[in-house]
Amino acid sequence: MIIIVGGSKGLGLSLAEEFSIDNKVIAISRQRQNYLSKNIKHLQFDINNDDINILDQVIAKENISAVFFTVGLIDQQDDINLEFSTIEKIYDTN
């Protein structure tokens, strides 16, 4: 099992698709994504929220081989609309 946090666009999406060839993948992201591979399970989740228990419930029973954190701002529009403290929290998380 490969876990990719930030798996809806860019590097995260590419990693999810590539690793799904030979592995089961859990892709976690704020945005919903339609993946080409059936080996990818998507969890829509904002890692900056305080309720991280959803991750515990889903991945606690899995044998995890690798975890990739490719999270970030979705696009420049996010940067404009978010308060500075929220942007700072996202950068600190990354």
RODRENMI-951320 format. One record per residue: x, y, z of N, C-alpha, C in turn; residue in one letter. Coordinates in steps of 0.2 Angstrom, whole numbers, plus 5000, padded with zeros to 4 digits. Layout:
% residues N
+------+------+------+------+------+------+------+------+------+------+
:  n_X :  n_Y :  n_Z : ca_X : ca_Y : ca_Z :  c_X :  c_Y :  c_Z : code :
+------+------+------+------+------+------+------+------+------+------+
:    X :    Y :    Z :    X :    Y :    Z :    X :    Y :    Z :    A :
...
+------+------+------+------+------+------+------+------+------+------+
END
This chain:
% residues 94
+------+------+------+------+------+------+------+------+------+------+
:  n_X :  n_Y :  n_Z : ca_X : ca_Y : ca_Z :  c_X :  c_Y :  c_Z : code :
+------+------+------+------+------+------+------+------+------+------+
: 5004 : 4994 : 5000 : 5000 : 5000 : 5000 : 5004 : 5006 : 5000 :    M :
: 5003 : 5011 : 4995 : 5007 : 5017 : 4995 : 5002 : 5022 : 4997 :    I :
: 5003 : 5027 : 5001 : 4999 : 5033 : 5003 : 5002 : 5039 : 5000 :    I :
: 4998 : 5043 : 4996 : 5000 : 5049 : 4993 : 4996 : 5055 : 4996 :    I :
: 4998 : 5059 : 5000 : 4995 : 5065 : 5003 : 4996 : 5071 : 4998 :    V :
: 4990 : 5073 : 4995 : 4991 : 5078 : 4989 : 4991 : 5075 : 4983 :    G :
: 4986 : 5070 : 4982 : 4986 : 5066 : 4976 : 4981 : 5068 : 4970 :    G :
: 4979 : 5074 : 4970 : 4974 : 5076 : 4965 : 4977 : 5079 : 4959 :    S :
: 4983 : 5082 : 4959 : 4986 : 5086 : 4954 : 4993 : 5085 : 4954 :    K :
: 4996 : 5087 : 4948 : 5004 : 5087 : 4948 : 5007 : 5081 : 4950 :    G :
: 5013 : 5082 : 4954 : 5017 : 5077 : 4956 : 5013 : 5071 : 4960 :    L :
: 5008 : 5073 : 4964 : 5005 : 5068 : 4968 : 5000 : 5064 : 4963 :    G :
: 4997 : 5067 : 4958 : 4993 : 5063 : 4953 : 4997 : 5058 : 4949 :    L :
: 5003 : 5061 : 4947 : 5008 : 5057 : 4943 : 5010 : 5051 : 4947 :    S :
: 5012 : 5052 : 4954 : 5014 : 5046 : 4958 : 5009 : 5041 : 4959 :    L :
: 5003 : 5044 : 4960 : 4997 : 5039 : 4961 : 4996 : 5034 : 4955 :    A :
: 4996 : 5037 : 4950 : 4995 : 5033 : 4943 : 5001 : 5029 : 4942 :    E :
: 5007 : 5031 : 4943 : 5013 : 5027 : 4942 : 5013 : 5021 : 4947 :    E :
: 5012 : 5022 : 4953 : 5013 : 5017 : 4958 : 5007 : 5012 : 4958 :    F :
: 5001 : 5014 : 4955 : 4996 : 5010 : 4955 : 4996 : 5004 : 4950 :    S :
: 5001 : 5005 : 4946 : 5003 : 4999 : 4941 : 5004 : 4993 : 4945 :    I :
: 5008 : 4993 : 4950 : 5010 : 4987 : 4954 : 5008 : 4987 : 4961 :    D :
: 5004 : 4992 : 4964 : 5002 : 4993 : 4971 : 4995 : 4996 : 4971 :    N :
: 4993 : 4994 : 4977 : 4987 : 4998 : 4979 : 4989 : 5005 : 4982 :    K :
: 4985 : 5010 : 4980 : 4987 : 5017 : 4982 : 4981 : 5020 : 4986 :    V :
: 4982 : 5024 : 4991 : 4977 : 5028 : 4994 : 4979 : 5035 : 4992 :    I :
: 4975 : 5039 : 4989 : 4977 : 5046 : 4987 : 4973 : 5050 : 4991 :    A :
: 4976 : 5055 : 4995 : 4972 : 5059 : 4999 : 4973 : 5066 : 4997 :    I :
: 4967 : 5070 : 4996 : 4967 : 5077 : 4993 : 4961 : 5080 : 4995 :    S :
: 4961 : 5087 : 4994 : 4955 : 5091 : 4996 : 4951 : 5091 : 4990 :    R :
: 4953 : 5090 : 4984 : 4949 : 5090 : 4978 : 4948 : 5083 : 4976 :    Q :
: 4942 : 5081 : 4973 : 4940 : 5075 : 4970 : 4944 : 5074 : 4964 :    R :
: 4946 : 5068 : 4962 : 4950 : 5066 : 4956 : 4947 : 5060 : 4953 :    Q :
: 4946 : 5059 : 4947 : 4945 : 5053 : 4944 : 4951 : 5050 : 4941 :    N :
: 4953 : 5045 : 4944 : 4959 : 5041 : 4942 : 4958 : 5036 : 4937 :    Y :
: 4963 : 5035 : 4933 : 4963 : 5030 : 4928 : 4963 : 5023 : 4930 :    L :
: 4967 : 5022 : 4936 : 4968 : 5016 : 4938 : 4963 : 5014 : 4944 :    S :
: 4961 : 5008 : 4944 : 4956 : 5005 : 4949 : 4960 : 5003 : 4955 :    K :
: 4966 : 5003 : 4955 : 4970 : 5002 : 4961 : 4971 : 5008 : 4966 :    N :
: 4968 : 5014 : 4964 : 4969 : 5020 : 4968 : 4962 : 5021 : 4971 :    I :
: 4963 : 5021 : 4978 : 4957 : 5023 : 4982 : 4958 : 5030 : 4984 :    K :
: 4953 : 5035 : 4983 : 4953 : 5042 : 4984 : 4950 : 5043 : 4991 :    H :
: 4953 : 5047 : 4995 : 4950 : 5050 : 5001 : 4950 : 5058 : 5001 :    L :
: 4944 : 5061 : 5001 : 4944 : 5068 : 5000 : 4944 : 5070 : 5007 :    Q :
: 4950 : 5074 : 5009 : 4951 : 5076 : 5016 : 4956 : 5082 : 5015 :    F :
: 4955 : 5087 : 5020 : 4959 : 5093 : 5020 : 4964 : 5091 : 5026 :    D :
: 4970 : 5090 : 5025 : 4975 : 5089 : 5030 : 4976 : 5094 : 5035 :    I :
: 4973 : 5100 : 5034 : 4974 : 5106 : 5038 : 4968 : 5106 : 5044 :    N :
: 4963 : 5102 : 5043 : 4958 : 5102 : 5048 : 4960 : 5098 : 5054 :    N :
: 4957 : 5099 : 5059 : 4959 : 5095 : 5065 : 4957 : 5088 : 5066 :    D :
: 4952 : 5086 : 5062 : 4949 : 5079 : 5062 : 4953 : 5075 : 5058 :    D :
: 4958 : 5072 : 5061 : 4963 : 5067 : 5057 : 4961 : 5060 : 5058 :    I :
: 4956 : 5059 : 5062 : 4953 : 5052 : 5064 : 4951 : 5048 : 5058 :    N :
: 4949 : 5052 : 5053 : 4947 : 5048 : 5047 : 4953 : 5044 : 5044 :    I :
: 4958 : 5047 : 5044 : 4964 : 5044 : 5041 : 4966 : 5037 : 5045 :    L :
: 4965 : 5038 : 5052 : 4967 : 5032 : 5056 : 4962 : 5026 : 5055 :    D :
: 4956 : 5028 : 5054 : 4951 : 5023 : 5052 : 4952 : 5019 : 5046 :    Q :
: 4955 : 5023 : 5041 : 4956 : 5020 : 5034 : 4962 : 5016 : 5033 :    V :
: 4968 : 5019 : 5036 : 4974 : 5017 : 5035 : 4977 : 5013 : 5040 :    I :
: 4974 : 5012 : 5046 : 4977 : 5009 : 5052 : 4978 : 5001 : 5051 :    A :
: 4974 : 4998 : 5046 : 4974 : 4991 : 5045 : 4978 : 4989 : 5039 :    K :
: 4981 : 4994 : 5036 : 4985 : 4993 : 5030 : 4992 : 4992 : 5031 :    E :
: 4995 : 4988 : 5027 : 5002 : 4987 : 5027 : 5005 : 4992 : 5022 :    N :
: 5008 : 4997 : 5025 : 5010 : 5003 : 5021 : 5018 : 5002 : 5019 :    I :
: 5019 : 5003 : 5013 : 5026 : 5002 : 5010 : 5029 : 5009 : 5010 :    S :
: 5025 : 5014 : 5008 : 5028 : 5021 : 5007 : 5023 : 5026 : 5008 :    A :
: 5025 : 5032 : 5010 : 5020 : 5038 : 5011 : 5024 : 5044 : 5007 :    V :
: 5020 : 5047 : 5003 : 5023 : 5053 : 5000 : 5018 : 5059 : 5001 :    F :
: 5021 : 5065 : 5003 : 5018 : 5071 : 5005 : 5019 : 5076 : 4999 :    F :
: 5014 : 5077 : 4995 : 5015 : 5081 : 4989 : 5010 : 5087 : 4990 :    T :
: 5008 : 5088 : 4996 : 5002 : 5093 : 4997 : 5005 : 5100 : 4996 :    V :
: 5000 : 5105 : 4994 : 5002 : 5112 : 4994 : 4996 : 5116 : 4992 :    G :
: 4997 : 5122 : 4990 : 4991 : 5126 : 4988 : 4989 : 5123 : 4981 :    L :
: 4982 : 5123 : 4980 : 4979 : 5121 : 4974 : 4981 : 5125 : 4968 :    I :
: 4981 : 5131 : 4969 : 4983 : 5136 : 4964 : 4984 : 5143 : 4967 :    D :
: 4985 : 5148 : 4962 : 4986 : 5155 : 4965 : 4980 : 5157 : 4968 :    Q :
: 4974 : 5155 : 4965 : 4968 : 5158 : 4968 : 4967 : 5156 : 4975 :    Q :
: 4970 : 5151 : 4978 : 4970 : 5149 : 4985 : 4974 : 5154 : 4989 :    D :
: 4979 : 5156 : 4986 : 4984 : 5160 : 4989 : 4981 : 5167 : 4990 :    D :
: 4977 : 5169 : 4986 : 4973 : 5176 : 4986 : 4968 : 5175 : 4991 :    I :
: 4964 : 5170 : 4991 : 4958 : 5170 : 4995 : 4959 : 5168 : 5002 :    N :
: 4964 : 5165 : 5004 : 4966 : 5162 : 5011 : 4969 : 5168 : 5015 :    L :
: 4967 : 5168 : 5021 : 4970 : 5172 : 5026 : 4978 : 5170 : 5027 :    E :
: 4982 : 5175 : 5029 : 4989 : 5173 : 5029 : 4990 : 5167 : 5034 :    F :
: 4987 : 5167 : 5040 : 4988 : 5162 : 5045 : 4986 : 5155 : 5042 :    S :
: 4982 : 5155 : 5037 : 4980 : 5148 : 5034 : 4985 : 5146 : 5029 :    T :
: 4988 : 5151 : 5025 : 4993 : 5150 : 5021 : 4999 : 5147 : 5024 :    I :
: 5001 : 5151 : 5030 : 5007 : 5149 : 5034 : 5006 : 5142 : 5037 :    E :
: 5000 : 5140 : 5039 : 4999 : 5133 : 5041 : 5000 : 5128 : 5036 :    K :
: 4998 : 5129 : 5030 : 4999 : 5125 : 5024 : 5006 : 5124 : 5023 :    I :
: 5010 : 5129 : 5023 : 5017 : 5129 : 5021 : 5021 : 5125 : 5027 :    Y :
: 5019 : 5126 : 5033 : 5022 : 5123 : 5039 : 5020 : 5115 : 5038 :    D :
: 5014 : 5114 : 5036 : 5012 : 5107 : 5035 : 5017 : 5103 : 5030 :    T :
: 5018 : 5107 : 5025 : 5022 : 5104 : 5020 : 5030 : 5104 : 5022 :    N :
+------+------+------+------+------+------+------+------+------+------+
END
